[in-house]
Structure formats: structure tokens, C-alpha cells
Amino acid sequence: MEAIWKELSKPISTGSPNYDRDLERKILRECEELVNNPQKANFEYVAEGRANVVFSVSESKDPTPLKGQFEGTLLRVPKATLGVTPCDYETLQEFHEGQVEDRVGRHHLVPQALIRISAEVAHILHDKRDRVDESEIRAGYAMLIQDMRASPGYSVLEFKPKWLAQSPIAPPDAKRCRTCAREAFRNSQKQAKGKAVSTPICPLGLVHEDSDVVMDTIRRLAPAWSARDQKRLTDAFDRSGILRKLRELQTKGDPGRALLDNPSDPDFGLAMTLRDCSCYVRMPDDVGRDVEIKLADVDKKNWEEKQTYWQESHWNLVNNGWYLGEEKVDAPISTQCVLGRT
């Protein structure tokens, strides 16, 4: 799979002219057969969210996930929950290939490939989950995805870039960006319950025109990394242009009142997907190797399910003073939003 992930991570215009698509299909068929053979495949629970569960997968003859046919690969499967109708994996893959890859660039994305799992394997995976809710794992489509977790010789950073430009329907005199306003609100809820809070990292600082602001944001984003690696990350973001591309697509797909007037618009849906994606950074110990930066969690949004939540969240931030830093709470909520510095 490593060879496939490497090829699928190249820009389409510079993909290898000798790349064998038939070989790719053959390898995927072999992987699918291995996944569906309980005598030949091992699975280990990694994590789960509201809609998906992720497992590491390896061949029985070599139980180390970083070796064998599945080197650098994870298995992602959907959760079936009563009363919830998420997008099916075929639709998600079509969205990934037809919308996200074309606009973001596949070299900026964590690659993925569709396979099918049997009822027997679905039952095995369900039993391996560390927590139990009312959902289940069923036979059907699953995804093999590149594993971006830490491995020997690499440090890993995962974060959500969120809104890299201010919301177009935020108050014009806002002292906080959309992300900092939302995080201030969330911190107030935690504070009221006696839970620990942390100062949010302003995403506007990642794409700021002032290099000192960018560097300060990177230091807060990766505080455990050395000054050398923080500088390497800053340079890698700048060279790749990945964050600028994200900001461009977020802004282009949401130029005005789409959230309030037309949340079903496909461009707005892509913008919201790219405001909720995850960014993975793999920093090699070897300074001579390139820093890997890729986006994941770029699934199509169910706007019919999400629109009420999106709109209510917006009006809460506007009407209760979160954008302006005028929220009425017992203790002040601290943010370091770039908008508040000017």
C-alpha cells in the first residue's frame, strides 16, 4: 500500500506516466481479500467518532502494523446508528475524488481507497471496540487510508485549521474571529462546570501577513517542538501553500449569507467541510527530508442535518457578545485572537 499512497499523493499533473492502474486495482483486491480473511488479518482498535471507527490492520504472519502488505495503512469503517443517516462511503469517495481532490489538490490530502468488508469481519470489528454505544458495524463499504500517526523517525502534529478567514456575517467591529468566539463560548461552558480551560489558538495567525505573528502562532501550535522544528514547520506551510489554499476555498465558497440563505449550495458545503477538516504534520528527525503535511476528515457534510446547528451557533455568537468580547459571564474569558491585537 505504501507505493499506492505515494502515487496518490502526487499532483495529478506530475503523476508517474508509468503508473500501473491495473496493478493498483490488483493490490487493492489482495488487501480486500486479506481484510476479509480472519485467519490472515489482525485488527486493533485505534479510535472512533460519531460516524466512524478506525482500526489498524496487519497480516497475521507479521502482526506489526508498520510492516507487511498494510504498511502505513488504517481501516476506517462506518457506524450504523438508529435514527442517523450519514452519507454512505461510495458518496463520500465520489465527493473526495470529484470535489475535494480537484479543488484542494490530491497531493494535499490523506489518500484513501474503497473496499468491502464481510458480515463476519464486521462482527469481529464491532467486538474489538473499546467503548460501546447504540451503533454497530455492518458489512459493506469500508476505507483503507494512509496512516499519518507517529512512527520511528517522525514526530506528529494534528490540529484543525478551522476558519482561516473571518465569517462574512460576523459583526464588522468584531474583536474575535469565528473560531476564537466559538472557543470562548465553549470555555465559558467548561468554566461554569469547574473544568479546566485553555486559551484557543487563533487560526488567522497561521496565514497572517506579519511573519512574527505566524511564528508566534506556530510556537503555540507546537509548543513541545524545538525552535528548529517550529521554523521548519513554518517554512513547510509557506512552501506548500496548503493553508492559503484552504483559506481561498473557504472564502470563495462562502462569500456572503450562504449559511443563512442557501446552506445547500455545493460550494458552501465544501467550504464548511474545509472548515472542519484535520491537518496532519509528520516532522522527520532527519532535517534533509521533507515535512509531510496533509488534510484528512474532508467528508461531505449533510447540510440538511447541520444547517439548524450552524445557524443557531452563529446567532448565539452574535447575540450574546462572543464576537465582540462582551459576553456576560461571571469570569472573563481569555483569548488571543489576532483581531483583538489591531
C-alpha positions as CSV (number, residue, x, y, z in Angstrom):
1,M,0.0,0.0,0.0
2,E,2.9,2.4,0.6
3,A,3.5,2.6,-3.2
4,I,-0.1,3.4,-3.8
5,W,-0.2,6.1,-1.1
6,K,2.9,7.6,-2.5
7,E,1.4,7.7,-6.1
8,L,-1.9,9.0,-4.9
9,S,-0.2,11.8,-3.0
10,K,1.4,13.3,-6.2
11,P,-0.2,16.2,-8.0
12,I,-2.3,14.8,-10.9
13,S,-0.3,16.8,-13.4
14,T,3.0,15.2,-12.2
15,G,1.9,11.7,-11.6
16,S,4.1,9.0,-12.9
17,P,3.3,8.3,-16.6
18,N,4.3,4.7,-15.9
19,Y,2.0,4.2,-13.0
20,D,0.0,1.0,-13.5
21,R,-3.6,1.4,-12.6
22,D,-4.2,-2.3,-13.1
23,L,-1.5,-3.0,-10.5
24,E,-3.2,-0.6,-8.1
25,R,-6.5,-2.5,-8.5
26,K,-4.8,-5.8,-8.1
27,I,-3.1,-4.7,-4.8
28,L,-6.5,-3.3,-3.5
29,R,-8.2,-6.6,-4.4
30,E,-5.4,-8.5,-2.5
31,C,-5.8,-6.2,0.5
32,E,-9.6,-6.7,0.4
33,E,-9.2,-10.4,0.4
34,L,-6.8,-10.3,3.3
35,V,-9.1,-8.0,5.3
36,N,-11.9,-10.4,4.9
37,N,-9.9,-13.5,5.9
38,P,-9.9,-13.6,9.8
39,Q,-7.2,-16.2,9.7
40,K,-4.8,-13.8,7.8
41,A,-5.7,-10.4,9.2
42,N,-5.3,-8.8,12.6
43,F,-7.2,-5.7,13.8
44,E,-6.5,-3.3,16.6
45,Y,-8.9,-0.6,17.7
46,V,-7.5,2.9,17.3
47,A,-10.3,5.4,17.8
48,E,-13.8,6.4,16.9
49,G,-16.0,9.4,16.4
50,R,-19.7,10.0,15.9
51,A,-19.8,8.3,12.5
52,N,-16.7,6.2,12.0
53,V,-14.4,3.7,13.7
54,V,-10.7,3.3,12.9
55,F,-8.6,0.2,13.2
56,S,-5.0,-0.7,12.5
57,V,-4.7,-3.7,10.3
58,S,-1.9,-6.2,9.7
59,E,-1.2,-9.6,8.3
60,S,-1.2,-12.5,10.8
61,K,2.2,-13.6,9.7
62,D,3.5,-10.2,10.8
63,P,1.4,-8.6,13.5
64,T,3.4,-5.3,13.4
65,P,1.1,-2.7,11.8
66,L,4.0,-0.9,10.2
67,K,5.1,-4.0,8.1
68,G,3.6,-6.3,5.5
69,Q,1.0,-5.5,2.9
70,F,-0.7,-3.0,5.1
71,E,2.4,-0.9,6.0
72,G,1.3,2.7,6.7
73,T,-2.4,1.8,6.4
74,L,-5.5,2.1,8.6
75,L,-9.0,0.7,8.1
76,R,-11.9,3.1,8.6
77,V,-15.5,1.7,8.9
78,P,-18.8,3.5,9.2
79,K,-21.0,3.2,12.3
80,A,-24.7,2.4,11.8
81,T,-26.8,4.2,14.4
82,L,-30.5,4.1,14.7
83,G,-32.1,7.3,13.6
84,V,-28.9,8.7,12.0
85,T,-28.4,8.7,8.2
86,P,-24.9,9.7,7.3
87,C,-23.5,9.8,3.8
88,D,-22.6,6.4,2.5
89,Y,-19.0,5.7,1.8
90,E,-19.5,5.5,-2.0
91,T,-20.9,9.0,-1.9
92,L,-18.0,10.2,0.3
93,Q,-15.4,8.7,-2.0
94,E,-17.1,10.4,-5.1
95,F,-17.1,13.7,-3.2
96,H,-13.4,13.2,-2.2
97,E,-12.3,12.4,-5.8
98,G,-14.7,14.7,-7.7
99,Q,-14.8,17.8,-5.5
100,V,-12.0,17.9,-2.9
101,E,-9.2,16.4,-4.9
102,D,-10.0,18.6,-7.9
103,R,-10.1,21.8,-5.9
104,V,-7.7,21.3,-3.0
105,G,-5.2,19.1,-4.9
106,R,-4.8,15.4,-4.1
107,H,-1.1,16.0,-3.0
108,H,-2.6,18.0,-0.1
109,L,-4.9,15.1,1.1
110,V,-4.5,11.9,3.0
111,P,-5.2,9.3,0.3
112,Q,-8.0,6.7,0.7
113,A,-9.4,3.7,-1.2
114,L,-12.7,1.9,-1.0
115,I,-13.0,-1.8,-0.2
116,R,-15.8,-4.1,1.1
117,I,-15.9,-6.0,4.4
118,S,-18.0,-9.1,5.1
119,A,-20.5,-9.6,7.8
120,E,-18.0,-11.9,9.7
121,V,-15.3,-9.2,9.7
122,A,-17.9,-6.5,10.7
123,H,-18.8,-8.6,13.7
124,I,-15.1,-9.0,14.7
125,L,-14.5,-5.3,14.4
126,H,-17.6,-4.5,16.4
127,D,-16.4,-6.7,19.2
128,K,-13.0,-5.0,19.2
129,R,-14.3,-1.6,20.1
130,D,-13.2,-0.2,23.4
131,R,-16.4,1.6,24.1
132,V,-20.0,0.6,23.4
133,D,-22.8,2.8,22.2
134,E,-26.0,2.0,20.4
135,S,-24.3,1.9,17.0
136,E,-22.9,-1.2,15.2
137,I,-20.6,-2.0,12.4
138,R,-22.1,-3.7,9.4
139,A,-21.0,-5.4,6.2
140,G,-20.5,-3.1,3.3
141,Y,-18.0,-0.5,2.2
142,A,-15.0,0.5,4.2
143,M,-11.9,2.6,3.5
144,L,-8.2,1.9,3.6
145,I,-6.5,5.2,4.4
146,Q,-2.9,6.3,4.8
147,D,-1.7,6.1,8.4
148,M,-0.4,9.5,9.5
149,R,0.3,8.6,13.1
150,A,3.7,8.8,14.7
151,S,6.3,6.3,13.6
152,P,10.0,5.8,14.1
153,G,11.9,8.8,12.9
154,Y,8.9,11.2,12.9
155,S,7.1,13.5,15.2
156,V,3.4,14.1,14.5
157,L,1.2,17.1,15.0
158,E,-2.6,17.0,14.4
159,F,-4.8,20.1,14.5
160,K,-7.9,21.6,12.9
161,P,-7.2,24.8,10.9
162,K,-10.9,25.8,11.2
163,W,-11.9,29.2,9.8
164,L,-8.8,30.8,8.3
165,A,-10.8,33.9,7.4
166,Q,-13.4,35.7,9.4
167,S,-17.0,34.7,8.9
168,P,-18.6,37.1,6.3
169,I,-21.6,37.5,8.5
170,A,-19.7,38.3,11.7
171,P,-20.2,41.8,13.2
172,P,-17.9,44.3,11.3
173,D,-16.5,45.5,14.6
174,A,-15.7,42.0,15.9
175,K,-12.8,41.7,18.3
176,R,-12.7,37.9,17.8
177,C,-12.7,35.7,14.7
178,R,-15.3,33.0,14.3
179,T,-13.0,30.3,15.8
180,C,-11.9,32.3,18.8
181,A,-15.5,33.5,19.5
182,R,-16.7,29.8,19.4
183,E,-13.9,28.7,21.7
184,A,-14.6,31.5,24.1
185,F,-18.2,30.3,24.3
186,R,-17.1,26.7,24.9
187,N,-14.6,27.7,27.5
188,S,-17.3,29.6,29.4
189,Q,-19.4,26.3,29.5
190,K,-16.4,24.4,30.8
191,Q,-15.6,27.1,33.3
192,A,-19.2,27.0,34.7
193,K,-18.8,23.3,35.3
194,G,-15.4,23.8,37.1
195,K,-13.5,22.2,34.2
196,A,-10.0,23.3,33.0
197,V,-9.9,25.7,30.1
198,S,-7.2,26.6,27.6
199,T,-6.6,29.7,25.5
200,P,-7.5,28.9,21.9
201,I,-5.0,29.3,19.1
202,C,-6.2,31.8,16.6
203,P,-6.2,30.3,13.1
204,L,-5.9,33.7,11.5
205,G,-2.4,33.8,12.8
206,L,-1.4,30.9,10.6
207,V,-2.0,32.9,7.4
208,H,-1.1,36.4,8.7
209,E,0.9,38.8,6.6
210,D,3.2,39.5,9.5
211,S,5.8,36.7,9.8
212,D,6.3,37.4,13.5
213,V,2.6,36.7,14.1
214,V,2.8,33.5,12.1
215,M,5.9,32.3,14.0
216,D,4.2,33.1,17.4
217,T,1.2,31.1,16.3
218,I,3.3,28.1,15.3
219,R,5.1,28.2,18.7
220,R,1.7,27.9,20.4
221,L,0.6,25.3,18.0
222,A,3.6,23.0,18.5
223,P,5.0,24.1,21.9
224,A,6.8,20.8,22.5
225,W,8.8,21.0,19.3
226,S,12.3,22.6,19.2
227,A,12.7,26.1,17.8
228,R,14.4,24.4,14.8
229,D,11.4,22.2,14.0
230,Q,8.9,25.1,14.6
231,K,10.8,27.1,12.0
232,R,10.8,24.0,9.6
233,L,7.1,23.8,10.1
234,T,6.6,27.5,9.3
235,D,8.7,27.1,6.2
236,A,6.8,24.0,5.1
237,F,3.4,25.7,5.4
238,D,4.7,28.6,3.4
239,R,6.2,26.4,0.6
240,S,3.2,24.1,0.3
241,G,0.7,26.9,0.3
242,I,-1.8,24.5,1.8
243,L,-3.2,26.9,4.4
244,R,-3.5,29.7,1.9
245,K,-5.4,27.3,-0.4
246,L,-7.7,26.3,2.4
247,R,-8.5,30.0,3.2
248,E,-9.1,30.7,-0.5
249,L,-11.7,27.9,-0.8
250,Q,-13.3,28.7,2.5
251,T,-13.8,32.3,1.4
252,K,-14.8,31.5,-2.2
253,G,-17.5,29.0,-1.2
254,D,-18.9,31.4,1.4
255,P,-18.8,34.9,0.1
256,G,-21.8,36.3,2.0
257,R,-25.0,35.0,3.6
258,A,-24.9,31.4,2.3
259,L,-25.1,30.0,5.8
260,L,-28.4,31.8,6.4
261,D,-29.9,31.9,2.9
262,N,-28.5,28.9,1.0
263,P,-26.8,26.2,3.1
264,S,-27.5,23.6,0.4
265,D,-25.2,25.3,-2.1
266,P,-22.4,22.8,-3.1
267,D,-19.6,25.4,-2.8
268,F,-20.8,26.4,0.7
269,G,-20.9,22.7,1.6
270,L,-17.2,22.3,0.5
271,A,-16.3,25.5,2.5
272,M,-17.8,24.0,5.6
273,T,-16.1,20.7,5.0
274,L,-12.8,22.5,4.8
275,R,-13.5,24.5,8.0
276,D,-13.8,21.2,9.9
277,C,-11.0,19.2,8.4
278,S,-7.9,17.9,10.2
279,C,-4.3,18.8,9.3
280,Y,-1.6,16.2,9.9
281,V,2.0,17.1,10.0
282,R,4.8,14.5,10.1
283,M,8.1,16.1,11.1
284,P,11.1,13.9,10.2
285,D,14.0,13.8,12.6
286,D,16.3,13.9,9.5
287,V,16.4,17.6,8.5
288,G,17.3,16.6,5.0
289,R,13.8,15.0,4.5
290,D,10.7,17.0,3.6
291,V,8.0,17.8,6.2
292,E,4.7,15.9,5.3
293,I,1.5,18.0,5.6
294,K,-1.8,16.5,4.6
295,L,-5.5,17.1,5.2
296,A,-8.0,14.5,6.4
297,D,-11.6,14.4,7.6
298,V,-12.8,16.0,4.3
299,D,-16.1,14.2,4.2
300,K,-19.2,15.7,2.6
301,K,-21.4,17.5,5.1
302,N,-25.1,16.6,5.5
303,W,-26.3,20.2,5.2
304,E,-30.0,19.2,5.9
305,E,-28.9,17.8,9.3
306,K,-26.4,20.5,10.0
307,Q,-28.0,23.8,8.9
308,T,-30.0,24.4,12.0
309,Y,-27.0,23.8,14.2
310,W,-24.8,26.1,12.1
311,Q,-27.3,28.9,12.1
312,E,-28.1,28.6,15.9
313,S,-24.4,28.6,16.6
314,H,-23.9,31.8,14.5
315,W,-26.7,33.7,16.3
316,N,-25.5,32.6,19.7
317,L,-22.1,34.1,19.0
318,V,-23.6,37.3,17.6
319,N,-26.5,37.9,20.1
320,N,-24.5,37.0,23.2
321,G,-21.5,39.2,22.6
322,W,-18.9,36.5,21.9
323,Y,-17.6,38.1,18.7
324,L,-17.2,41.5,20.5
325,G,-15.7,40.2,23.7
326,E,-18.8,41.5,25.6
327,E,-20.2,38.2,26.8
328,K,-22.0,38.3,30.1
329,V,-20.2,35.8,32.3
330,D,-19.0,35.7,35.9
331,A,-15.3,35.4,35.0
332,P,-13.7,36.9,31.9
333,I,-12.9,34.6,29.0
334,S,-9.3,35.0,27.7
335,T,-8.5,34.7,24.0
336,Q,-5.5,35.8,22.0
337,C,-7.3,36.5,18.8
338,V,-5.4,38.2,16.0
339,L,-8.3,40.6,15.5
340,G,-8.0,41.8,19.1
341,R,-4.4,42.9,18.5
342,T,-5.2,45.5,16.0
